């Protein structure tokens, strides 16, 4: 289910929303490497709680498109590259877009309310965890119909949450908030009747 065998052109054609976010994140990261310009992009885009309190509300959105280093970028984009396509295929483009964006935004909102005023954050992890949360909702509805999905997703979610708490410099608030928001949205999207309809289409 999560093995990617498509060619580059097939991947772009089949998963346009995932491709858009992959491209956007990579391009913005490359811009942040440009002297002076990159520093300005980071300065005005990173999530800083006391600046949000001062009215810079765009910082509830922009941090999810910024990354603090190449490994940070690669980890999030690899996760999006692997897990995003299947969710986009199942949920559809508009629903996937909603899950990704709302999980990322609410992860930043939770960070604003639950972390210290001088807390700074950036990264797409909240949105990526939203994808995992949505899969968690899918597992909840299909635990008897798709046991193989449960066997794959649940260990990934558990390991991801554990790693959130043992790795340094991780915004645990954003990760958990993104996971919860993705799960709640998934509960509304993946009603059993929709899943039955999706499975019947898959058999054709």
HELIX and SHEET records of a PDB file:
HELIX    1   1 UNK A    8  UNK A   14  1                                   7    
HELIX    2   2 UNK A   16  UNK A   32  1                                  17    
HELIX    3   3 UNK A   37  UNK A   45  1                                   9    
HELIX    4   4 UNK A   49  UNK A   53  1                                   5    
HELIX    5   5 UNK A   57  UNK A   60  5                                   4    
HELIX    6   6 UNK A   62  UNK A   65  5                                   4    
HELIX    7   7 UNK A   70  UNK A   91  1                                  22    
HELIX    8   8 UNK A   93  UNK A  114  1                                  22    
HELIX    9   9 UNK A  125  UNK A  142  1                                  18    
HELIX   10  10 UNK A  147  UNK A  166  1                                  20    
HELIX   11  11 UNK A  172  UNK A  189  1                                  18    
HELIX   12  12 UNK A  192  UNK A  203  1                                  12    
SHEET    1   A 2 UNK A  47  UNK A  48  0                                        
SHEET    2   A 2 UNK A 120  UNK A 121 -1                                        
END                                                                             
